[in-house]
Amino acid sequence: MSSLETVKWINEQFKKTNELTQKTLKYEDKHILLFYIKSLIDQELLQKLIIKPFFEMATENQFKLYMQALPQFQEGKSTEQIQLEVMNGNVIIVIQNEIYLLDLKLSNNDQVNSTSVETTIHGSQLGLSDNLMTNINVIRSNYHKPSLCVEYLVKGEINQHKVAIIYDNEKVKNDVLDTIRKRLQNVDKQVITSTTQLNNFLNDKRLSLFPRMIMTERPDRLVYNIAGGKVILVVDGNPQALATPAVFFDFMTTMEDNYHTLLISTFLRVLRYIGLFISLLLPALYVGITSFAPEVFRTELALTIAGSRVGVPFSSFIEVLFMLFFMELLLEASIRLPKAVSATATTVGGLILGTAVTEASLASNIMVIIVSAVAISTFVIPVNEMAFSIRIVRLFFIVITSVFGLAGLTLSFYVLIMYLVRLDSFGEPYLQLYISPKNKSKSEEQI
């Protein structure tokens, strides 16, 4: 095989990735070719073990013997081996039309953060880093297919931050990818510092209540999304990434669903959806039943609730809004306070507030229980963006129920379902169970 045929053959094997670097080294009568994925290899080792010795040694044969003596050296015997090893951080070395591999893998696991938002008991605890190339290295280290593509854009007129578009060329849908590219090109802002900003700029419906892009800090979740045909957006200087298109049910799953057995994962998912309905409907149900239809309760329960509200000078609607307002203040305070005091301050504040409110007869004991159940249920929702949306929709339900009763709550719930049915995420229906990749096998599942 001639040198030209060798280069053509290698490029054919890696035509699906756009990050294959080709470097030609020539000096006097010596000539070698190097092929590698830049984000996967240690460039200092490349300089030390290959480039510098090449210029110091007299002949190609001497350099070839030197390479064969290195512990990282191995021969490229098959197409499958070469593809796998290059995606694992090996450098292809073509000497005298013979193909060799040298392991120069770069591991940046010690440079990434620990997960702080999407914590799990099982599985990896590593999160993304603030450095874009480190994040790409971590993703490529866990996704070894040569069809993984990375495109770069520079956004922000002032700070000129680099944005990476990551996808599997074999699985991504071309119309989705074209839509994302077009919207990114239309983003014209002076400063872009985070993926949250990018999420807002790419949303074509700015007043939409529900998120249509998943924001995550977990590399393992990104790998699952890439395998599911989704597109990943990573901004330099931000330890979070966006995955799109996303459907409603994506926001109710966690990585631990893949680590548990089927029964345990199903139980946890059911628990999350129960928490979702409690967080969404319980305050409005309380207002609707106590104000309009107390006969829904058994007599004993109705009398208990009525007795707990003796002396409360407000209607149930004002009572619910009063307690939920202070609950939201406590949630915001827990975010803004330093970590060393946030848990203690909010816990003590909640206990003091609940005790003082009931003793002052500004709210009933039942109301304190309901607000606590709603707060706990809100925390069960895995993705914060969805939890924020549920908190806003919950307020709408309470207001409508206070005017129209349980009939208004039922109608509002139907309107919410119709609204979700009309939504789409980059062309994908928002309420479909999952997004299928372009070429999806039956055994594949995605988060």
C-alpha positions in Angstrom: 0.0 0.0 0.0 1.5 3.4 -1.0 1.7 6.3 1.3 -1.2 8.1 -0.6 -3.4 5.0 -0.3 -2.5 4.7 3.4 -3.6 8.3 4.1 -6.8 7.7 2.1 -7.6 4.5 4.0 -7.1 6.2 7.4 -9.2 9.2 6.4 -11.9 6.8 5.2 -12.1 5.1 8.5 -12.5 8.4 10.4 -14.6 10.4 7.9 -17.5 10.6 10.4 -15.5 12.6 12.9 -14.3 16.2 12.2 -11.6 16.2 14.9 -9.0 13.9 13.3 -5.7 15.8 13.1 -3.2 14.9 10.4 0.4 16.0 10.9 3.3 15.4 8.5 6.9 15.3 9.8 9.7 15.6 7.3 13.4 16.0 7.9 16.1 15.2 5.4 15.3 11.7 4.1 12.9 10.9 7.0 9.1 11.1 6.6 6.3 10.0 8.9 2.6 10.8 9.2 0.7 11.2 12.5 -3.1 11.0 13.0 -4.8 11.6 16.3 -7.9 13.2 18.0 -6.5 16.4 19.6 -8.8 16.5 22.6 -7.9 12.9 23.6 -4.1 12.9 23.6 -1.5 14.4 25.9 0.3 16.9 23.6 3.3 17.1 25.9 3.9 13.4 25.6 3.4 13.7 21.8 6.2 16.3 21.7 8.4 14.3 24.1 8.0 10.8 22.7 7.4 11.3 19.0 8.2 14.8 17.6 11.5 15.5 19.4 13.0 12.0 18.9 12.1 12.1 15.2 14.3 15.1 14.6 17.1 13.8 16.7 17.5 10.3 15.1 19.5 9.7 12.0 17.2 7.3 10.0 13.6 6.1 9.8 14.7 2.6 10.8 16.3 3.9 13.9 13.2 5.9 14.8 11.1 2.8 14.0 13.1 0.6 16.4 12.9 3.4 19.0 9.0 3.4 18.7 8.8 -0.4 19.0 10.8 -0.2 22.2 8.3 2.1 23.9 5.8 0.5 26.4 2.9 2.4 24.8 3.6 0.9 21.4 1.4 -1.6 19.5 0.9 -2.6 15.9 -2.3 -1.7 14.1 -3.6 -5.1 12.9 -7.3 -4.5 12.0 -9.7 -1.7 11.1 -11.7 -2.3 14.2 -8.7 -2.2 16.5 -7.4 1.1 14.9 -10.8 2.8 15.2 -11.2 1.8 18.8 -7.6 2.6 19.9 -7.7 6.1 18.3 -10.9 6.9 20.1 -9.2 5.7 23.3 -6.4 8.3 22.9 -3.9 6.5 20.6 -1.8 8.2 17.9 -1.6 6.5 14.5 2.0 6.6 13.2 2.6 5.7 9.5 6.3 4.8 8.9 7.3 3.3 5.6 3.6 2.7 4.8 3.3 0.6 8.0 0.7 1.5 10.6 1.6 1.7 14.3 -0.3 2.9 17.4 1.1 4.7 20.4 -1.0 5.2 23.6 -0.8 8.9 24.6 -4.2 9.2 26.2 -4.9 12.3 28.2 -7.2 11.9 31.3 -8.7 15.0 32.7 -10.8 13.3 35.4 -8.7 15.0 38.1 -9.5 18.4 36.6 -13.3 18.2 36.7 -15.8 19.2 39.4 -17.9 16.9 41.6 -21.6 16.9 41.0 -23.4 19.4 43.2 -26.9 19.6 41.7 -27.6 16.1 40.2 -26.2 14.0 43.0 -26.6 10.2 43.0 -25.7 7.4 45.4 -24.6 5.0 42.6 -22.5 5.7 39.6 -19.9 8.4 38.8 -19.7 11.4 41.0 -17.8 13.5 38.5 -19.2 16.6 36.9 -18.2 18.9 34.1 -15.3 21.4 34.3 -15.2 25.1 33.5 -12.7 24.3 30.7 -14.3 23.4 27.3 -11.5 21.2 26.1 -11.5 19.3 29.4 -15.2 18.7 29.0 -14.8 17.4 25.4 -12.0 15.1 26.6 -14.2 13.7 29.3 -17.1 13.1 26.9 -14.9 11.5 24.2 -13.2 9.3 26.9 -16.7 7.8 27.6 -18.0 7.7 24.0 -15.6 5.8 21.7 -17.5 5.9 18.4 -15.7 7.7 15.5 -19.0 9.1 14.4 -18.9 11.5 17.4 -18.6 15.0 15.9 -17.7 18.3 17.6 -18.3 21.7 15.9 -17.1 25.0 17.3 -18.6 28.5 17.2 -17.6 31.7 18.8 -20.5 33.7 20.3 -20.5 37.0 22.2 -19.1 40.2 20.6 -17.2 41.2 23.7 -16.1 38.0 25.5 -15.8 35.8 22.4 -16.7 32.6 24.2 -16.3 29.3 22.3 -19.4 27.1 22.0 -19.1 23.4 21.1 -21.9 21.4 19.3 -21.5 17.7 20.1 -23.5 14.9 18.4 -23.3 11.4 17.0 -23.4 11.8 13.2 -25.0 8.4 12.8 -27.8 9.0 15.3 -28.7 12.7 15.2 -31.6 13.9 13.1 -30.4 16.3 10.4 -33.4 18.6 10.6 -32.9 19.0 14.4 -29.2 19.7 13.9 -29.9 22.2 11.1 -32.4 24.1 13.3 -29.9 24.3 16.2 -27.2 25.6 13.9 -29.5 28.2 12.4 -30.7 29.5 15.8 -27.1 29.6 17.0 -26.1 31.7 14.0 -29.0 34.1 14.8 -27.8 34.6 18.4 -26.3 38.2 18.4 -25.4 39.2 21.9 -22.5 41.1 23.3 -21.8 38.9 26.2 -22.5 35.1 26.6 -21.1 33.6 29.8 -23.2 30.5 30.5 -25.4 27.8 29.0 -28.4 29.3 30.8 -28.1 32.4 28.6 -27.8 30.2 25.5 -30.9 28.3 26.5 -32.9 31.5 26.7 -31.6 32.8 23.3 -32.3 29.5 21.5 -35.9 29.3 22.8 -38.1 30.6 20.0 -41.0 31.0 22.4 -39.6 33.2 25.1 -42.8 33.1 27.3 -42.9 29.3 27.4 -43.3 28.0 30.9 -41.7 24.6 30.4 -38.0 24.0 29.5 -37.3 22.3 26.2 -33.5 21.8 26.8 -32.0 19.7 29.6 -29.3 21.4 31.6 -27.0 18.9 33.2 -23.6 18.8 34.8 -23.1 15.0 34.5 -20.9 13.6 31.7 -22.6 10.2 32.0 -26.0 11.8 31.3 -24.5 13.6 28.3 -23.2 10.3 26.9 -26.7 8.7 27.2 -28.2 11.7 25.5 -25.7 11.6 22.6 -26.4 7.9 22.2 -30.1 8.8 22.1 -29.5 11.1 19.1 -29.5 14.4 20.9 -27.3 17.4 20.4 -25.1 18.7 23.2 -24.1 22.3 23.6 -21.2 23.3 25.9 -20.0 26.8 26.5 -16.4 27.5 27.5 -16.1 28.7 31.1 -19.4 27.0 32.3 -19.6 23.6 34.1 -23.0 22.7 32.7 -24.2 21.6 29.3 -27.4 21.6 27.3 -29.0 18.5 25.7 -31.7 18.9 23.1 -34.3 18.1 21.9 -35.9 17.2 25.2 -39.4 15.9 26.1 -41.4 16.3 29.3 -40.5 12.8 30.6 -36.7 13.4 30.2 -37.0 15.9 33.1 -38.4 13.2 35.4 -35.6 10.7 35.0 -32.2 10.4 36.8 -29.0 8.5 36.0 -29.8 6.2 38.9 -32.7 4.8 36.9 -30.0 3.0 34.9 -28.1 1.6 37.9 -31.0 0.0 39.8 -33.0 -3.1 39.0 -36.3 -2.7 37.0 -38.6 -2.9 40.0 -36.6 -0.4 42.0 -36.3 2.0 39.1 -40.1 1.7 38.3 -40.9 2.4 42.0 -38.7 5.5 42.1 -40.2 6.8 38.9 -43.8 6.3 40.2 -42.7 8.1 43.4 -41.5 11.1 41.4 -44.7 11.4 39.4 -46.8 11.2 42.6 -44.6 14.0 44.1 -45.2 15.9 40.8 -49.0 15.7 41.2 -48.9 16.5 44.9 -46.7 19.6 44.3 -48.9 20.7 41.4 -52.4 20.0 42.7 -52.5 19.7 46.5 -52.7 23.5 47.4 -55.4 24.1 44.8 -57.3 21.0 46.0 -57.2 22.3 49.5 -58.6 25.7 48.4 -61.3 24.2 46.2 -62.5 21.7 48.8 -62.5 23.9 51.9 -64.0 26.8 50.1 -66.5 25.2 47.7 -67.0 21.5 48.4 -66.2 20.4 52.0 -68.6 17.5 51.5 -65.9 15.7 49.5 -64.2 14.9 52.8 -65.5 12.4 55.3 -67.4 14.0 58.1 -64.6 13.4 60.7 -61.9 14.8 58.4 -64.1 17.8 57.5 -64.7 18.6 61.1 -60.9 18.2 61.9 -60.0 20.7 59.1 -62.8 23.1 60.2 -61.6 22.9 63.8 -58.0 23.6 62.8 -59.1 26.8 61.1 -61.0 28.2 64.0 -59.7 31.7 64.7 -57.9 32.0 61.3 -59.1 35.4 60.0 -58.3 34.7 56.3 -60.0 32.6 53.7 -58.3 29.4 52.6 -57.1 31.1 49.4 -55.2 33.9 51.3 -54.0 31.3 53.8 -52.4 29.2 51.0 -50.8 32.1 49.3 -49.4 33.4 52.6 -47.7 30.1 53.4 -46.5 29.4 49.9 -45.1 32.9 49.7 -42.9 32.4 52.7 -42.0 28.9 51.6 -40.7 30.4 48.3 -38.7 33.0 50.3 -37.1 30.2 52.4 -36.2 28.3 49.2 -34.5 31.4 47.7 -32.8 32.1 51.0 -31.3 28.6 51.0 -29.8 29.2 47.6 -28.4 32.7 48.4 -27.0 32.0 51.8 -23.4 30.6 52.2 -23.4 26.8 52.3 -22.1 26.6 55.8 -25.3 28.3 57.2 -28.0 27.8 54.6 -29.3 24.4 55.8 -29.4 25.5 59.5 -30.9 28.9 58.8 -33.7 27.6 56.5 -34.5 24.7 58.8 -34.7 26.9 61.9 -36.5 29.5 60.0 -39.1 27.0 58.7 -39.7 25.6 62.2 -40.0 29.0 63.8 -42.3 30.3 61.1 -44.6 27.3 61.2 -44.9 27.4 65.0 -45.4 31.2 65.2 -48.0 31.2 62.4 -50.1 28.5 64.0 -49.9 30.1 67.5 -50.9 33.5 66.1 -53.8 31.8 64.3 -52.7 33.2 60.9 -52.8 29.7 59.4 -54.1 26.3 60.4 -52.0 23.3 61.4 -53.4 21.5 58.3 -52.0 24.3 56.2 -48.5 23.8 57.6 -48.7 20.1 56.8 -49.8 20.8 53.2 -47.0 23.4 52.7 -44.4 21.0 54.0 -45.7 18.2 51.8 -45.6 20.5 48.8 -42.1 21.6 49.5 -40.8 18.0 49.9 -42.7 16.9 46.7 -41.1 19.8 44.8 -37.6 18.6 45.7 -38.4 15.1 44.3 -38.4 16.5 40.7 -34.9 15.8 39.4 -34.3 18.7 37.1 -34.5 22.2 38.6 -35.9 23.9 35.4 -39.0 21.7 35.6 -39.4 22.3 39.3 -39.4 26.1 38.7 -42.1 25.6 36.0 -44.3 23.5 38.3 -44.1 26.2 41.0 -45.4 28.8 38.6 -48.2 26.6 37.2 -49.2 25.7 40.8 -49.9 29.4 41.5 -52.1 29.7 38.4 -54.1 26.6 39.6 -54.6 28.2 43.1 -55.9 31.5 41.6 -58.3 29.8 39.2 -59.6 27.4 41.8 -60.2 30.2 44.3 -62.6 31.8 41.7 -64.2 28.8 40.0 -63.8 26.0 42.5 -63.0 22.4 41.7 -64.6 22.7 38.2 -62.0 25.5 37.5 -59.2 23.2 38.8 -60.3 20.4 36.5 -60.6 22.7 33.5 -57.2 24.2 34.3 -55.6 20.8 34.3 -57.1 19.9 30.9 -55.8 23.3 29.6 -52.3 22.4 30.9 -52.4 19.0 29.1 -53.5 20.7 25.8 -50.8 23.3 26.2 -48.2 20.6 26.6 -49.5 18.7 23.6 -49.0 21.8 21.5 -45.4 22.3 22.6 -42.5 20.9 20.7 -38.7 20.8 21.2 -36.9 21.5 18.0 -39.6 19.7 16.0 -40.1 16.8 18.5 -43.5 16.5 20.3 -43.1 17.5 23.9 -45.3 14.7 25.4 -43.9 11.8 23.5 -42.4 9.1 25.7 -38.8 9.4 24.3 -36.9 10.7 21.3 -35.7 8.0 19.0 -32.3 8.5 17.3 -32.0 8.3 13.5 -30.8 4.8 13.6 -32.1 3.3 16.9 -31.7 -0.4 17.8 -34.3 -2.1 19.9 -32.0 -2.5 22.9 -31.1 1.2 23.2 -32.6 3.4 25.9 -31.9 7.0 26.5 -32.3 9.5 29.2 
